[in-house]
Amino acid sequence: MLRRVRRGSIFQLLGFAAIAAVITSLVAVLVPWLPNPASDEAKRIHFVYWFTTVICIGVFAAVAAVMTYSVIKFRARPDDDSDGAPIHGHTKLEIIWTAIPAVLVTAISIVSAIVLAQNSRTGSHPLVVKVVAVQFAWKFTYPNGKSYGYLTLPKGRHVKLDLTANDVIHSFWSPELSQKQDAVPGQHTSLVITPSRTGTFPVICTELCGLGHALMRSHVTIIPAAKFDTWMKAGGQAASGPPGLAVFQENGCGGCHTLKAAPGANGTIGPDLDKLKQEAARAHQPLAAFIKESILKPSAYIEPGYRDAMPPTLGASIPAGKLTQLVQYLEQSAK
Amino acid sequence: MTELHEHHTAPARTGIRRLTGPGWLRVLWVTPIFFGIGVGLPVLIRWLAHWHPVWKGSVILTVELVTVPLGFLVGIGGFDYWAHYASGRPTVEDDHSSHGAKSWRDYFRVNTDHKVIGIQYVVTTIIFFCIGGLLAMLFRAELAQPGDQYFNPQTFNVLVSNHAALMIFLFVIPAFAGLGNYVIPLMLGAADMAFPRLNALSFWLLPMAGLMLVAGMVTPGGGPSAGWTCYAPLCSHQPLGQVFFNMGVQWAGASSIMTALNFLVTIITMRAPGMTFWRMPLLVWANFTTSLLVVIATPFIAGSQFFVMFDRVLHTHFFEPGGGGYVLGYQHIFWFYSHPAVYIMMLPGFGIISEVIAVMSRKPVFGYRLMALSLMAILVLGFSVWAHHMFVAGMAGWLRVPMMVTSMVIAVPTGIKIFSWLATMWEGRIHFTTPMLFALGFLSMFVIGGLSGIYLASVPIDIHASDTYFIVAHIHYVLFGGSVFTIFAGIYYWFPKMTGRMYDERLGKLHFWLTFIGFNLTFFPMHYIGLQGMPRRVADYAGRFADINLFISIASFGLGASTLVFLYNMAKSWKHGEPAGGNPWRALTLEWQVSSPPPIFNFDEIPQVVGHPYEYGVPGAKHAIFGAPKPEPVGTD
């Protein structure tokens, strides 16, 4: 079959392949496919991505060229009843197109395996952050015992997330950090992140976890390592604030609710906690009882304009003493 | 038209026999009895055991979903012959009373003719294709803007879950079973399938399964909303409608296994004289490998859904972490079926494309043996890649690299097939009929889907891309650009054989171009939003994806509308199309050597296979000859 391909048609084929390669390369380069990486792991993942893309452009161009050429050159006229050349196969060609793809995918596998190993390395002294996922909030606990509904990480240090879930499977992902890991109930999983750029990036749940799945969003703020140490210390001092504030922060309430008194609590998924008084009035209940009921039985009263998205498991997981502190804190801040 | 067998027609039923004989009238009174059993049995047991409450909705519903379909099948006559035989009554050796169709009514009863069953399958699955497509357009309407517009998250999740479940279990898998049912016995030179009554039963399970999934959506209290993957433990705590999903999948799976078994026995034992394995058309090879996949893998999804149901109804702890259950166990069992299921949804399409490209290019399939062997390679490798769906799931870390390597290696036999199809077209005389356009559309889209599959096989890239819209894009390039395009190619290709009439070529081409363009506009941008950070299965999303989602939604409505052209063409051509003749494509395979539609027992004379099925351009070459000595007629009264 190879002998049948004339020199002229080889040039034409190469021409089609070049055009296809140029077009796909432009699509690959001009469209900003990946987010701007903010971790060392993301940069390595982007390298594998581009390595694979180069190979795929080559394969795609070859297939597109042969197909375009065939469609143009071997089109039968409507009255043409003749048959094509009875070519049954070509052993050399078949060996070539078995071997070349095998080599290419082996190359991608090797690069991928190396990057996977590098991206799993924690270094000798990683900062370990415990992550607990619940429907529908994240709780990040630092070595100093403080918990937050959002993540703050130091630039340039290895961070190991130790993930688990309380109810169903969730998945931690920040597009700029690229790393992703499911949080599985009854099991601990881990994820390594080495932030390389300061800024604030979204954290989203990517595993369908129930009604509030789309709203299970938080954010990660990356700050310089020196600033982070100060922040950790300041976090320790925050204990001097009202004890209810600590409970509020630990349980990630600010991810869904706005409360001016609590730093970082600017969520809009659930009702505005600065307007608790008016909300309690609408529910025809005394303020404290209303707050307690809304935490333990969130479906009992749904504020107009909001949906029944808060899981009852959230309130049930807070110990009684801490719950009282939280209710008192919310009651006072509403007054 | 002479017949090998005498055709027994059922005696006309009168009076009470109209109610006791198989059919819809019997369905009307048998099904309520089985409904009563379904209520009575669990209530009686709970009452005797002093379990409270005696009336428990979820338990009764679970039992109902076993007894009501059984009642329907008993009523319509799915078990009549076996019941007759088992009860010791005399049977007619060659009873063909339920064989063949003389009017449209014969398509609405238990029919043992593989040609009738094939059409029953294809029409039923297209109905579910339309329902599944409408669901997709509903949730695309919701996704046109961020925030909540038309559906709450529960309804949105139900729409997404059922779109996938209907398309996979009620369209792609059974549509291939339907086309295979019609064509395989004809291609083999056989009079019918090996087990015609099992064949009929396997069809009638299907509408049951479909109705169950549709009913699940409108269950009071909420439908199944845990995605088609239905991961535990989320799915164990879903509203009542989830039971419909768990049981619907069982019925569809049972149907699938019965058909696969039938295909295997038919292909192994019922080939015409001279039809060696190396002379079988590649469509038959493809269905042979697919059936092996189905028979081996499908029991695993049955198991996974039973365990979930037990966790819910019997309070077991298979996947409940609190009771010592293994959460990831669900995913391992589920994907041990559902990854091979991807090939179950792909290999029959490969077979169709091999037929269409060879015939329309007027050339032998390039590298026939390697084409068949690569199917077998995909079959074997297909069982060793399931955990590439679980790279971020938290399974044993060492499993990731081996699963990546096998997933990469499976690209090699797939590549062989693509290159061989291209080489088949090379130096051909290509006729751009509608089936050929769909075959070319498949080739180009499947290359894109295959290449995005390479990205996802690579563990680091998959860690970034999994559970995002990149996955949604990939799966639709493989299952829409792949499977659905091949199903359309197959339907157009065999339409003249099935109906005896030609479809409207201009409408067919219009349908192709609208589908091809609508498909790419809908799904290509999803690669981008996925990599940029939009997760899948969300009713609400970040505002920066608003414009592109609006674009995708508009394109998806266009894609949905293109189906109307197809439906109109099929309905119009079935009734008024030009008579097609026996062999409008000048094809060599056996199904084209008989009239369109074929005689009731397919071949008036048993063909003698003498050569390969794709010898286009070889002077004097023949696949089969007719006129071998005629066997004695059997089955006289």
Interface residues (C-beta under 8 A of the other chain):
Chain A: M1 R4 V31 P32 W33 L34 P35 A42 R44 I45 V48 Y49 T52 I55 C56 V59 F60 V63 A64 V66 M67 S70 V71 F74 R75 A76 D80 D81 S82 D83 G84 A85 P86 I87 H88 G89 H90 L93 E94 W97 T98 P101 A102 V105 T106 I108 S109 V111 S112 A113 V115 L116 N119 S120 D167 V168 I169 S171 W173 P175 E176 S178 Q179 K180 Q181 D182 V184 P185 G186 Q187 T189 P202 I204 C205 T206 E207 L208 C209 G210 L211 G212 H213 A214 L215 R307 A309
Chain B: D148 N152 P153 Q154 N157 A226 G227 Y231 P233 L234 H237 P321 G322 G325 V327 L328 S361 R362 K363 P364 F366 G367 Y368 R369 L370 V392 A393 G394 G397 R400 V401 M404 V405 M408 V409 A411 V412 G415 I416 I418 F419 S420 L422 A423 M425 W426 E427 G428 R429 I430 H431 F432 L440 L443 S444 V447 I448 L451 I454 Y455 A457 S458 V459 P460 I461 I463 H464 S466 D467 T468 H527 Y528 L531 Q532 G533 P535 R536 R537 V538 A539 D540 Y541 A542 R586 E615 Y616 G617 V618
